[in-house]
Amino acid sequence: MPNITGTEQIEYLKELRVNIDELTGEMENFAFLNKIPILDWKASEFLQQLVKIKEPTNVLEIGTAIGYSTIMIAKNLSENSIIDTIELSRINVPLARRYIERSGLSGKINIIEGDALKVIPELDKKYDFIFLDSDKEDYLALFNEVLPKLNTKGILFVDNLLWKGNIALKEIPEKFKKSASIIKEFNRKFCSNEILEAKIYPIGDGVGVGIKK
């Protein structure tokens, strides 16, 4: 079966986007202009659908950036649900706080500033939904840290698993070789481990969805 999602198809799907509020558009534009990596809009819509289906009580996000995906998750949570989100960058945290305040969802969002590899072991609760979108070099280590924090039947959602398309290339550009090698190893571990039922989908930059057995 041929690949049917080229540029024209993506633009067509973009035209079908509905209920895109002003803040969402502003954040997408800000991230684009300032070269701040955020979740691709197609992956964001997929993420939001999963959150609606799962109806998690506790969510953990690793990699807040400017709060784009944090807000997308939070606005789909039930009244008593909360998302803990971890961010290391001292530049991103104030940006995220401002956007989250403007979203009116501050009551559902707890920002934790720090290194996720140090923060996660100190968290004293488990989660129904975990979203991993941080430094790719840390993916393998973070995978080992988050699995014990995920409830049975909980969902692990991971971004950037096709890494700008470089993962499948025979000749990977030099600047992506190290990170691509790490993600390849992560993908093997993600899809073959015995704890998750895991799949990778060609949405956005490649997203992984794992359900804990």
Backbone as JSON Lines, residues from 0, in Angstrom:
{"i":0,"aa":"M","n":[0.85,-1.2,0.0],"ca":[0.0,0.0,0.0],"c":[0.88,1.25,0.0]}
{"i":1,"aa":"P","n":[0.64,2.2,-0.9],"ca":[1.48,3.4,-0.99],"c":[1.28,4.34,0.19]}
{"i":2,"aa":"N","n":[2.31,5.14,0.46],"ca":[2.21,6.17,1.5],"c":[1.36,7.32,0.95]}
{"i":3,"aa":"I","n":[0.26,7.64,1.62],"ca":[-0.66,8.65,1.09],"c":[-0.58,9.98,1.84]}
{"i":4,"aa":"T","n":[0.34,10.1,2.79],"ca":[0.4,11.33,3.58],"c":[1.58,12.2,3.17]}
{"i":5,"aa":"G","n":[1.47,12.81,2.01],"ca":[2.46,13.77,1.56],"c":[2.08,15.17,2.01]}
{"i":6,"aa":"T","n":[2.8,16.16,1.5],"ca":[2.58,17.55,1.9],"c":[1.16,18.02,1.61]}
{"i":7,"aa":"E","n":[0.64,17.67,0.44],"ca":[-0.7,18.11,0.07],"c":[-1.75,17.53,1.01]}
{"i":8,"aa":"Q","n":[-1.56,16.27,1.39],"ca":[-2.52,15.63,2.28],"c":[-2.48,16.26,3.68]}
{"i":9,"aa":"I","n":[-1.26,16.58,4.14],"ca":[-1.11,17.22,5.45],"c":[-1.77,18.59,5.46]}
{"i":10,"aa":"E","n":[-1.59,19.34,4.37],"ca":[-2.21,20.67,4.28],"c":[-3.74,20.55,4.26]}
{"i":11,"aa":"Y","n":[-4.23,19.51,3.58],"ca":[-5.68,19.28,3.56],"c":[-6.2,19.0,4.97]}
{"i":12,"aa":"L","n":[-5.49,18.14,5.7],"ca":[-5.91,17.83,7.07],"c":[-5.84,19.05,7.96]}
{"i":13,"aa":"K","n":[-4.86,19.91,7.72],"ca":[-4.72,21.13,8.51],"c":[-5.95,22.03,8.32]}
{"i":14,"aa":"E","n":[-6.46,22.04,7.09],"ca":[-7.65,22.85,6.8],"c":[-8.88,22.35,7.56]}
{"i":15,"aa":"L","n":[-8.86,21.08,7.94],"ca":[-10.0,20.49,8.65],"c":[-9.93,20.68,10.16]}
{"i":16,"aa":"R","n":[-8.84,21.24,10.64],"ca":[-8.72,21.48,12.09],"c":[-9.82,22.44,12.54]}
{"i":17,"aa":"V","n":[-10.5,22.07,13.6],"ca":[-11.58,22.92,14.1],"c":[-11.31,23.3,15.55]}
{"i":18,"aa":"N","n":[-11.95,24.37,15.97],"ca":[-11.86,24.83,17.36],"c":[-10.43,25.07,17.82]}
{"i":19,"aa":"I","n":[-9.61,25.64,16.93],"ca":[-8.25,26.0,17.31],"c":[-8.31,27.38,17.97]}
{"i":20,"aa":"D","n":[-8.14,27.41,19.27],"ca":[-8.28,28.68,19.98],"c":[-7.06,29.57,19.74]}
{"i":21,"aa":"E","n":[-7.21,30.82,20.09],"ca":[-6.16,31.81,19.83],"c":[-4.86,31.47,20.53]}
{"i":22,"aa":"L","n":[-4.92,30.98,21.76],"ca":[-3.7,30.66,22.51],"c":[-2.94,29.51,21.87]}
{"i":23,"aa":"T","n":[-3.66,28.49,21.42],"ca":[-3.01,27.36,20.75],"c":[-2.27,27.83,19.51]}
{"i":24,"aa":"G","n":[-2.93,28.62,18.69],"ca":[-2.28,29.15,17.48],"c":[-1.08,30.01,17.82]}
{"i":25,"aa":"E","n":[-1.21,30.82,18.85],"ca":[-0.09,31.68,19.26],"c":[1.1,30.86,19.71]}
{"i":26,"aa":"M","n":[0.86,29.81,20.48],"ca":[1.95,28.96,20.97],"c":[2.63,28.22,19.83]}
{"i":27,"aa":"E","n":[1.86,27.71,18.9],"ca":[2.44,27.02,17.75],"c":[3.31,27.97,16.94]}
{"i":28,"aa":"N","n":[2.85,29.19,16.75],"ca":[3.6,30.18,16.0],"c":[4.86,30.6,16.75]}
{"i":29,"aa":"F","n":[4.74,30.81,18.06],"ca":[5.89,31.21,18.88],"c":[6.98,30.13,18.84]}
{"i":30,"aa":"A","n":[6.57,28.88,18.98],"ca":[7.53,27.78,18.96],"c":[8.22,27.69,17.6]}
{"i":31,"aa":"F","n":[7.46,27.87,16.53],"ca":[8.03,27.82,15.19],"c":[9.04,28.94,14.98]}
{"i":32,"aa":"L","n":[8.67,30.16,15.34],"ca":[9.54,31.32,15.11],"c":[10.8,31.27,15.97]}
{"i":33,"aa":"N","n":[10.69,30.69,17.15],"ca":[11.82,30.65,18.08],"c":[12.53,29.3,18.11]}
{"i":34,"aa":"K","n":[12.13,28.43,17.18],"ca":[12.77,27.12,17.03],"c":[12.77,26.33,18.34]}
{"i":35,"aa":"I","n":[11.64,26.38,19.03],"ca":[11.47,25.6,20.26],"c":[10.68,24.35,19.9]}
{"i":36,"aa":"P","n":[11.24,23.18,20.11],"ca":[10.53,21.96,19.73],"c":[9.31,21.69,20.6]}
{"i":37,"aa":"I","n":[8.16,21.56,19.97],"ca":[6.94,21.16,20.65],"c":[6.32,20.02,19.86]}
{"i":38,"aa":"L","n":[5.32,19.4,20.43],"ca":[4.64,18.29,19.78],"c":[3.99,18.74,18.48]}
{"i":39,"aa":"D","n":[4.19,17.98,17.42],"ca":[3.55,18.25,16.13],"c":[2.03,18.26,16.32]}
{"i":40,"aa":"W","n":[1.34,19.14,15.58],"ca":[-0.1,19.28,15.8],"c":[-0.88,18.0,15.55]}
{"i":41,"aa":"K","n":[-0.41,17.18,14.6],"ca":[-1.1,15.91,14.33],"c":[-0.93,14.96,15.51]}
{"i":42,"aa":"A","n":[0.28,14.9,16.04],"ca":[0.54,14.07,17.21],"c":[-0.21,14.6,18.43]}
{"i":43,"aa":"S","n":[-0.34,15.93,18.5],"ca":[-1.08,16.54,19.6],"c":[-2.55,16.11,19.58]}
{"i":44,"aa":"E","n":[-3.13,16.1,18.41],"ca":[-4.53,15.68,18.3],"c":[-4.7,14.21,18.68]}
{"i":45,"aa":"F","n":[-3.73,13.38,18.27],"ca":[-3.75,11.96,18.63],"c":[-3.62,11.8,20.15]}
{"i":46,"aa":"L","n":[-2.68,12.55,20.74],"ca":[-2.48,12.52,22.18],"c":[-3.77,12.89,22.92]}
{"i":47,"aa":"Q","n":[-4.41,13.95,22.46],"ca":[-5.63,14.4,23.13],"c":[-6.75,13.36,23.05]}
{"i":48,"aa":"Q","n":[-6.83,12.68,21.92],"ca":[-7.85,11.63,21.79],"c":[-7.58,10.5,22.79]}
{"i":49,"aa":"L","n":[-6.31,10.13,22.94],"ca":[-5.96,9.06,23.88],"c":[-6.28,9.47,25.32]}
{"i":50,"aa":"V","n":[-6.0,10.73,25.64],"ca":[-6.3,11.22,26.99],"c":[-7.81,11.16,27.24]}
{"i":51,"aa":"K","n":[-8.6,11.55,26.26],"ca":[-10.06,11.5,26.41],"c":[-10.54,10.06,26.62]}
{"i":52,"aa":"I","n":[-9.96,9.13,25.88],"ca":[-10.36,7.73,25.98],"c":[-9.94,7.14,27.33]}
{"i":53,"aa":"K","n":[-8.71,7.42,27.74],"ca":[-8.17,6.83,28.97],"c":[-8.77,7.44,30.22]}
{"i":54,"aa":"E","n":[-9.09,8.72,30.18],"ca":[-9.61,9.45,31.34],"c":[-8.71,9.26,32.56]}
{"i":55,"aa":"P","n":[-7.44,9.63,32.46],"ca":[-6.5,9.42,33.57],"c":[-6.76,10.36,34.73]}
{"i":56,"aa":"T","n":[-6.44,9.89,35.93],"ca":[-6.51,10.75,37.11],"c":[-5.2,11.49,37.32]}
{"i":57,"aa":"N","n":[-4.1,10.75,37.19],"ca":[-2.77,11.33,37.36],"c":[-1.96,11.19,36.07]}
{"i":58,"aa":"V","n":[-1.42,12.3,35.59],"ca":[-0.62,12.32,34.37],"c":[0.76,12.87,34.69]}
{"i":59,"aa":"L","n":[1.79,12.27,34.09],"ca":[3.15,12.77,34.21],"c":[3.67,13.13,32.83]}
{"i":60,"aa":"E","n":[4.17,14.35,32.69],"ca":[4.79,14.78,31.44],"c":[6.26,15.06,31.7]}
{"i":61,"aa":"I","n":[7.12,14.53,30.86],"ca":[8.55,14.75,31.0],"c":[9.01,15.58,29.81]}
{"i":62,"aa":"G","n":[9.21,16.86,30.06],"ca":[9.54,17.81,29.01],"c":[8.4,18.78,28.77]}
{"i":63,"aa":"T","n":[8.33,19.83,29.58],"ca":[7.25,20.8,29.48],"c":[7.41,21.73,28.28]}
{"i":64,"aa":"A","n":[8.67,22.1,28.0],"ca":[8.98,23.15,27.01],"c":[8.19,24.41,27.36]}
{"i":65,"aa":"I","n":[7.38,24.93,26.43],"ca":[6.63,26.16,26.73],"c":[5.21,25.86,27.24]}
{"i":66,"aa":"G","n":[4.93,24.59,27.49],"ca":[3.63,24.22,28.04],"c":[2.56,23.87,27.03]}
{"i":67,"aa":"Y","n":[2.95,23.72,25.76],"ca":[1.97,23.45,24.7],"c":[1.24,22.13,24.92]}
{"i":68,"aa":"S","n":[2.0,21.04,24.99],"ca":[1.35,19.74,25.17],"c":[0.76,19.62,26.57]}
{"i":69,"aa":"T","n":[1.36,20.31,27.54],"ca":[0.82,20.32,28.9],"c":[-0.62,20.82,28.89]}
{"i":70,"aa":"I","n":[-0.83,21.93,28.2],"ca":[-2.17,22.52,28.11],"c":[-3.11,21.63,27.31]}
{"i":71,"aa":"M","n":[-2.61,21.03,26.22],"ca":[-3.45,20.15,25.41],"c":[-3.95,18.97,26.24]}
{"i":72,"aa":"I","n":[-3.08,18.44,27.1],"ca":[-3.48,17.34,27.97],"c":[-4.46,17.84,29.03]}
{"i":73,"aa":"A","n":[-4.09,18.92,29.7],"ca":[-4.88,19.41,30.84],"c":[-6.31,19.75,30.46]}
{"i":74,"aa":"K","n":[-6.49,20.32,29.27],"ca":[-7.85,20.73,28.9],"c":[-8.75,19.55,28.56]}
{"i":75,"aa":"N","n":[-8.17,18.36,28.49],"ca":[-8.95,17.15,28.23],"c":[-9.07,16.26,29.46]}
{"i":76,"aa":"L","n":[-8.61,16.75,30.61],"ca":[-8.7,15.98,31.85],"c":[-10.03,16.25,32.56]}
{"i":77,"aa":"S","n":[-10.44,15.29,33.37],"ca":[-11.65,15.47,34.17],"c":[-11.38,16.44,35.32]}
{"i":78,"aa":"E","n":[-12.42,16.8,36.02],"ca":[-12.35,17.86,37.03],"c":[-11.3,17.6,38.11]}
{"i":79,"aa":"N","n":[-11.17,16.36,38.56],"ca":[-10.28,16.05,39.68],"c":[-8.93,15.49,39.25]}
{"i":80,"aa":"S","n":[-8.61,15.56,37.98],"ca":[-7.34,15.04,37.48],"c":[-6.27,16.12,37.52]}
{"i":81,"aa":"I","n":[-5.01,15.67,37.53],"ca":[-3.89,16.61,37.58],"c":[-2.73,16.09,36.75]}
{"i":82,"aa":"I","n":[-1.94,17.01,36.2],"ca":[-0.75,16.65,35.45],"c":[0.48,17.25,36.13]}
{"i":83,"aa":"D","n":[1.44,16.39,36.46],"ca":[2.75,16.83,36.92],"c":[3.65,16.91,35.69]}
{"i":84,"aa":"T","n":[4.3,18.04,35.49],"ca":[5.14,18.2,34.3],"c":[6.54,18.67,34.71]}
{"i":85,"aa":"I","n":[7.55,18.02,34.17],"ca":[8.94,18.27,34.57],"c":[9.68,19.0,33.46]}
{"i":86,"aa":"E","n":[10.38,20.07,33.82],"ca":[11.16,20.85,32.85],"c":[12.47,21.32,33.48]}
{"i":87,"aa":"L","n":[13.56,21.14,32.76],"ca":[14.88,21.53,33.26],"c":[15.26,22.95,32.88]}
{"i":88,"aa":"S","n":[14.83,23.39,31.7],"ca":[15.26,24.68,31.17],"c":[14.72,25.86,31.97]}
{"i":89,"aa":"R","n":[15.63,26.71,32.44],"ca":[15.22,27.91,33.18],"c":[14.63,28.97,32.25]}
{"i":90,"aa":"I","n":[14.85,28.8,30.97],"ca":[14.25,29.7,29.99],"c":[12.81,29.28,29.7]}
{"i":91,"aa":"N","n":[12.61,27.98,29.56],"ca":[11.27,27.49,29.22],"c":[10.26,27.59,30.36]}
{"i":92,"aa":"V","n":[10.71,27.37,31.59],"ca":[9.76,27.33,32.71],"c":[8.94,28.6,32.84]}
{"i":93,"aa":"P","n":[9.55,29.81,32.82],"ca":[8.73,31.03,32.92],"c":[7.76,31.18,31.75]}
{"i":94,"aa":"L","n":[8.19,30.78,30.55],"ca":[7.31,30.83,29.39],"c":[6.11,29.92,29.61]}
{"i":95,"aa":"A","n":[6.39,28.71,30.07],"ca":[5.31,27.74,30.32],"c":[4.34,28.26,31.37]}
{"i":96,"aa":"R","n":[4.88,28.82,32.43],"ca":[4.01,29.34,33.51],"c":[3.07,30.42,32.99]}
{"i":97,"aa":"R","n":[3.59,31.3,32.14],"ca":[2.75,32.38,31.61],"c":[1.66,31.84,30.7]}
{"i":98,"aa":"Y","n":[2.03,30.91,29.82],"ca":[1.03,30.33,28.92],"c":[-0.02,29.54,29.7]}
{"i":99,"aa":"I","n":[0.42,28.8,30.69],"ca":[-0.51,28.0,31.5],"c":[-1.46,28.9,32.27]}
{"i":100,"aa":"E","n":[-0.95,29.99,32.81],"ca":[-1.8,30.95,33.52],"c":[-2.86,31.51,32.58]}
{"i":101,"aa":"R","n":[-2.46,31.84,31.37],"ca":[-3.4,32.38,30.39],"c":[-4.44,31.35,29.97]}
{"i":102,"aa":"S","n":[-4.07,30.08,30.02],"ca":[-5.0,29.02,29.6],"c":[-6.13,28.81,30.61]}
{"i":103,"aa":"G","n":[-5.92,29.29,31.84],"ca":[-6.92,29.08,32.88],"c":[-6.9,27.69,33.47]}
{"i":104,"aa":"L","n":[-5.81,26.95,33.23],"ca":[-5.73,25.56,33.67],"c":[-4.69,25.34,34.77]}
{"i":105,"aa":"S","n":[-4.27,26.4,35.41],"ca":[-3.22,26.29,36.44],"c":[-3.59,25.32,37.55]}
{"i":106,"aa":"G","n":[-4.87,25.22,37.85],"ca":[-5.31,24.33,38.92],"c":[-5.12,22.86,38.62]}
{"i":107,"aa":"K","n":[-4.93,22.52,37.35],"ca":[-4.74,21.13,36.96],"c":[-3.27,20.78,36.71]}
{"i":108,"aa":"I","n":[-2.4,21.79,36.74],"ca":[-1.02,21.6,36.3],"c":[-0.03,21.93,37.41]}
{"i":109,"aa":"N","n":[0.88,21.0,37.66],"ca":[1.94,21.18,38.65],"c":[3.28,21.13,37.94]}
{"i":110,"aa":"I","n":[3.96,22.27,37.82],"ca":[5.26,22.31,37.15],"c":[6.36,21.99,38.15]}
{"i":111,"aa":"I","n":[7.19,21.03,37.8],"ca":[8.34,20.66,38.63],"c":[9.6,21.03,37.86]}
{"i":112,"aa":"E","n":[10.37,21.97,38.38],"ca":[11.58,22.4,37.7],"c":[12.75,21.54,38.17]}
{"i":113,"aa":"G","n":[13.42,20.88,37.21],"ca":[14.56,20.05,37.59],"c":[14.88,19.0,36.55]}
{"i":114,"aa":"D","n":[15.89,18.2,36.84],"ca":[16.34,17.11,35.98],"c":[15.42,15.91,36.19]}
{"i":115,"aa":"A","n":[14.76,15.48,35.13],"ca":[13.78,14.4,35.25],"c":[14.38,13.12,35.83]}
{"i":116,"aa":"L","n":[15.64,12.85,35.5],"ca":[16.27,11.63,36.01],"c":[16.46,11.68,37.53]}
{"i":117,"aa":"K","n":[16.49,12.88,38.08],"ca":[16.58,13.03,39.53],"c":[15.21,13.2,40.18]}
{"i":118,"aa":"V","n":[14.3,13.83,39.44],"ca":[12.97,14.1,39.98],"c":[12.11,12.84,40.06]}
{"i":119,"aa":"I","n":[12.09,12.06,38.99],"ca":[11.18,10.91,38.9],"c":[11.33,9.92,40.05]}
{"i":120,"aa":"P","n":[12.56,9.53,40.44],"ca":[12.68,8.59,41.56],"c":[12.1,9.11,42.87]}
{"i":121,"aa":"E","n":[11.98,10.44,42.98],"ca":[11.47,11.04,44.21],"c":[9.94,11.2,44.21]}
{"i":122,"aa":"L","n":[9.31,10.97,43.08],"ca":[7.85,11.09,43.01],"c":[7.2,9.98,43.81]}
{"i":123,"aa":"D","n":[6.23,10.33,44.63],"ca":[5.65,9.36,45.56],"c":[4.29,8.84,45.11]}
{"i":124,"aa":"K","n":[4.03,8.88,43.81],"ca":[2.77,8.34,43.32],"c":[2.97,7.68,41.96]}
{"i":125,"aa":"K","n":[1.93,6.97,41.52],"ca":[1.97,6.33,40.21],"c":[0.98,7.04,39.29]}
{"i":126,"aa":"Y","n":[1.13,6.77,38.0],"ca":[0.39,7.53,36.99],"c":[-0.37,6.62,36.04]}
{"i":127,"aa":"D","n":[-1.48,7.15,35.55],"ca":[-2.3,6.44,34.57],"c":[-1.85,6.74,33.14]}
{"i":128,"aa":"F","n":[-1.13,7.85,32.98],"ca":[-0.71,8.3,31.65],"c":[0.62,9.03,31.8]}
{"i":129,"aa":"I","n":[1.62,8.62,31.04],"ca":[2.93,9.29,31.06],"c":[3.31,9.69,29.65]}
{"i":130,"aa":"F","n":[3.72,10.93,29.49],"ca":[4.14,11.46,28.19],"c":[5.63,11.8,28.27]}
{"i":131,"aa":"L","n":[6.42,11.15,27.44],"ca":[7.87,11.35,27.4],"c":[8.26,12.14,26.16]}
{"i":132,"aa":"D","n":[8.83,13.33,26.37],"ca":[9.23,14.19,25.25],"c":[10.36,15.11,25.72]}
{"i":133,"aa":"S","n":[11.51,14.51,26.01],"ca":[12.62,15.28,26.56],"c":[13.87,15.05,25.71]}
{"i":134,"aa":"D","n":[15.05,15.32,26.28],"ca":[16.29,15.12,25.53],"c":[16.4,13.66,25.09]}
{"i":135,"aa":"K","n":[16.65,13.46,23.81],"ca":[16.66,12.1,23.27],"c":[17.77,11.25,23.87]}
{"i":136,"aa":"E","n":[18.88,11.9,24.26],"ca":[19.99,11.17,24.85],"c":[19.6,10.51,26.17]}
{"i":137,"aa":"D","n":[18.52,11.0,26.79],"ca":[18.08,10.46,28.08],"c":[16.95,9.45,27.96]}
{"i":138,"aa":"Y","n":[16.49,9.19,26.75],"ca":[15.3,8.36,26.59],"c":[15.44,6.97,27.22]}
{"i":139,"aa":"L","n":[16.56,6.31,27.01],"ca":[16.73,4.95,27.54],"c":[16.7,4.96,29.06]}
{"i":140,"aa":"A","n":[17.42,5.9,29.66],"ca":[17.45,5.99,31.12],"c":[16.08,6.36,31.67]}
{"i":141,"aa":"L","n":[15.4,7.28,31.0],"ca":[14.07,7.69,31.46],"c":[13.05,6.56,31.33]}
{"i":142,"aa":"F","n":[13.2,5.76,30.29],"ca":[12.3,4.62,30.1],"c":[12.34,3.7,31.33]}
{"i":143,"aa":"N","n":[13.55,3.45,31.82],"ca":[13.7,2.59,32.99],"c":[13.11,3.23,34.25]}
{"i":144,"aa":"E","n":[13.14,4.56,34.31],"ca":[12.63,5.26,35.48],"c":[11.1,5.35,35.49]}
{"i":145,"aa":"V","n":[10.5,5.53,34.31],"ca":[9.06,5.77,34.28],"c":[8.22,4.5,34.37]}
{"i":146,"aa":"L","n":[8.75,3.38,33.89],"ca":[7.94,2.16,33.89],"c":[7.4,1.8,35.28]}
{"i":147,"aa":"P","n":[8.23,1.86,36.34],"ca":[7.69,1.54,37.67],"c":[6.65,2.54,38.15]}
{"i":148,"aa":"K","n":[6.62,3.73,37.56],"ca":[5.67,4.76,37.96],"c":[4.35,4.67,37.2]}
{"i":149,"aa":"L","n":[4.27,3.76,36.23],"ca":[3.07,3.63,35.39],"c":[2.16,2.54,35.94]}
{"i":150,"aa":"N","n":[0.9,2.89,36.15],"ca":[-0.07,1.91,36.63],"c":[-0.34,0.83,35.58]}
{"i":151,"aa":"T","n":[-0.79,-0.33,36.03],"ca":[-1.24,-1.37,35.12],"c":[-2.38,-0.82,34.26]}
{"i":152,"aa":"K","n":[-2.32,-1.09,32.98],"ca":[-3.24,-0.56,31.96],"c":[-2.98,0.92,31.66]}
{"i":153,"aa":"G","n":[-1.96,1.49,32.3],"ca":[-1.6,2.87,32.02],"c":[-0.93,3.0,30.66]}
{"i":154,"aa":"I","n":[-0.94,4.22,30.12],"ca":[-0.4,4.48,28.78],"c":[0.89,5.27,28.87]}
{"i":155,"aa":"L","n":[1.9,4.82,28.14],"ca":[3.14,5.57,27.95],"c":[3.15,6.08,26.51]}
{"i":156,"aa":"F","n":[3.17,7.39,26.36],"ca":[3.15,8.04,25.05],"c":[4.5,8.71,24.85]}
{"i":157,"aa":"V","n":[5.17,8.4,23.74],"ca":[6.53,8.89,23.51],"c":[6.62,9.57,22.15]}
{"i":158,"aa":"D","n":[7.25,10.74,22.1],"ca":[7.38,11.49,20.85],"c":[8.78,11.34,20.25]}
{"i":159,"aa":"N","n":[8.87,11.67,18.96],"ca":[10.14,11.75,18.21],"c":[10.8,10.41,17.93]}
{"i":160,"aa":"L","n":[10.03,9.35,17.78],"ca":[10.63,8.04,17.6],"c":[11.03,7.74,16.16]}
{"i":161,"aa":"L","n":[10.69,8.61,15.23],"ca":[11.24,8.51,13.87],"c":[12.26,9.6,13.62]}
{"i":162,"aa":"W","n":[12.4,10.52,14.55],"ca":[13.48,11.51,14.63],"c":[13.78,12.18,13.29]}
{"i":163,"aa":"K","n":[12.8,12.97,12.86],"ca":[12.92,13.75,11.62],"c":[13.14,12.85,10.4]}
{"i":164,"aa":"G","n":[12.7,11.61,10.5],"ca":[12.85,10.66,9.4],"c":[14.2,9.99,9.33]}
{"i":165,"aa":"N","n":[15.12,10.37,10.21],"ca":[16.49,9.86,10.14],"c":[16.63,8.41,10.56]}
{"i":166,"aa":"I","n":[15.71,7.93,11.37],"ca":[15.83,6.58,11.91],"c":[15.9,5.52,10.81]}
{"i":167,"aa":"A","n":[15.15,5.72,9.74],"ca":[15.08,4.7,8.69],"c":[16.1,4.9,7.57]}
{"i":168,"aa":"L","n":[16.88,5.98,7.64],"ca":[17.85,6.25,6.58],"c":[19.06,5.31,6.67]}
{"i":169,"aa":"K","n":[19.56,4.92,5.5],"ca":[20.8,4.12,5.48],"c":[22.0,4.99,5.82]}
{"i":170,"aa":"E","n":[21.96,6.24,5.35],"ca":[23.04,7.19,5.64],"c":[22.46,8.33,6.48]}
{"i":171,"aa":"I","n":[22.73,8.3,7.76],"ca":[22.2,9.32,8.67],"c":[23.14,10.51,8.73]}
{"i":172,"aa":"P","n":[22.63,11.74,8.58],"ca":[23.49,12.92,8.68],"c":[24.29,12.92,9.98]}
{"i":173,"aa":"E","n":[25.51,13.38,9.9],"ca":[26.44,13.31,11.02],"c":[25.86,13.9,12.31]}
{"i":174,"aa":"K","n":[25.18,15.05,12.19],"ca":[24.69,15.72,13.4],"c":[23.57,14.96,14.1]}
{"i":175,"aa":"F","n":[22.98,13.98,13.4],"ca":[21.9,13.2,14.0],"c":[22.32,11.78,14.39]}
{"i":176,"aa":"K","n":[23.56,11.4,14.07],"ca":[23.98,10.01,14.25],"c":[23.87,9.54,15.7]}
{"i":177,"aa":"K","n":[24.37,10.35,16.63],"ca":[24.36,9.94,18.04],"c":[22.94,9.79,18.56]}
{"i":178,"aa":"S","n":[22.12,10.81,18.35],"ca":[20.75,10.76,18.86],"c":[19.93,9.69,18.15]}
{"i":179,"aa":"A","n":[20.16,9.51,16.84],"ca":[19.43,8.48,16.1],"c":[19.78,7.09,16.6]}
{"i":180,"aa":"S","n":[21.04,6.89,16.94],"ca":[21.47,5.59,17.47],"c":[20.77,5.29,18.79]}
{"i":181,"aa":"I","n":[20.66,6.31,19.64],"ca":[19.98,6.14,20.93],"c":[18.5,5.84,20.72]}
{"i":182,"aa":"I","n":[17.87,6.56,19.81],"ca":[16.44,6.35,19.58],"c":[16.18,4.97,18.96]}
{"i":183,"aa":"K","n":[17.07,4.53,18.08],"ca":[16.92,3.19,17.51],"c":[16.94,2.13,18.61]}
{"i":184,"aa":"E","n":[17.88,2.29,19.54],"ca":[17.97,1.35,20.65],"c":[16.73,1.45,21.54]}
{"i":185,"aa":"F","n":[16.27,2.68,21.75],"ca":[15.04,2.87,22.54],"c":[13.87,2.18,21.85]}
{"i":186,"aa":"N","n":[13.73,2.36,20.55],"ca":[12.61,1.76,19.81],"c":[12.61,0.24,19.93]}
{"i":187,"aa":"R","n":[13.8,-0.35,19.85],"ca":[13.9,-1.81,20.0],"c":[13.43,-2.24,21.39]}
{"i":188,"aa":"K","n":[13.89,-1.5,22.39],"ca":[13.52,-1.84,23.77],"c":[12.04,-1.59,24.02]}
{"i":189,"aa":"F","n":[11.54,-0.5,23.48],"ca":[10.14,-0.12,23.66],"c":[9.21,-1.17,23.06]}
{"i":190,"aa":"C","n":[9.52,-1.64,21.87],"ca":[8.63,-2.55,21.15],"c":[8.78,-4.01,21.56]}
{"i":191,"aa":"S","n":[9.91,-4.37,22.17],"ca":[10.16,-5.78,22.46],"c":[10.12,-6.13,23.94]}
{"i":192,"aa":"N","n":[9.95,-5.14,24.81],"ca":[9.95,-5.44,26.24],"c":[8.67,-6.19,26.63]}
{"i":193,"aa":"E","n":[8.72,-6.88,27.76],"ca":[7.61,-7.72,28.19],"c":[6.63,-7.01,29.11]}
{"i":194,"aa":"I","n":[6.92,-5.74,29.43],"ca":[6.07,-5.01,30.36],"c":[4.97,-4.24,29.63]}
{"i":195,"aa":"L","n":[5.27,-3.81,28.4],"ca":[4.33,-3.01,27.63],"c":[3.83,-3.75,26.39]}
{"i":196,"aa":"E","n":[2.62,-3.44,25.99],"ca":[2.15,-3.75,24.64],"c":[2.36,-2.47,23.86]}
{"i":197,"aa":"A","n":[3.41,-2.42,23.04],"ca":[3.85,-1.14,22.48],"c":[3.9,-1.15,20.95]}
{"i":198,"aa":"K","n":[3.5,-0.02,20.37],"ca":[3.53,0.18,18.93],"c":[4.06,1.58,18.63]}
{"i":199,"aa":"I","n":[4.63,1.75,17.44],"ca":[5.1,3.06,16.97],"c":[4.31,3.44,15.73]}
{"i":200,"aa":"Y","n":[3.82,4.68,15.69],"ca":[2.98,5.14,14.59],"c":[3.62,6.32,13.87]}
{"i":201,"aa":"P","n":[3.5,6.36,12.53],"ca":[4.1,7.45,11.74],"c":[3.23,8.7,11.76]}
{"i":202,"aa":"I","n":[3.03,9.23,12.95],"ca":[2.26,10.46,13.14],"c":[3.21,11.54,13.62]}
{"i":203,"aa":"G","n":[3.17,12.71,13.0],"ca":[4.11,13.76,13.39],"c":[5.54,13.3,13.19]}
{"i":204,"aa":"D","n":[6.33,13.33,14.26],"ca":[7.72,12.9,14.19],"c":[7.88,11.45,14.64]}
{"i":205,"aa":"G","n":[6.77,10.72,14.64],"ca":[6.79,9.33,15.08],"c":[6.45,9.23,16.55]}
{"i":206,"aa":"V","n":[5.32,8.62,16.88],"ca":[4.92,8.51,18.28],"c":[4.78,7.05,18.68]}
{"i":207,"aa":"G","n":[5.17,6.77,19.91],"ca":[5.03,5.44,20.46],"c":[3.92,5.42,21.49]}
{"i":208,"aa":"V","n":[3.13,4.36,21.48],"ca":[2.07,4.18,22.47],"c":[2.24,2.81,23.09]}
{"i":209,"aa":"G","n":[2.49,2.79,24.39],"ca":[2.65,1.54,25.11],"c":[1.64,1.43,26.23]}
{"i":210,"aa":"I","n":[1.0,0.27,26.35],"ca":[0.04,0.02,27.42],"c":[0.65,-1.01,28.36]}
{"i":211,"aa":"K","n":[0.73,-0.66,29.64],"ca":[1.37,-1.54,30.61],"c":[0.49,-2.76,30.89]}
{"i":212,"aa":"K","n":[1.11,-3.91,30.82],"ca":[0.37,-5.17,31.0],"c":[0.05,-5.39,32.49]}
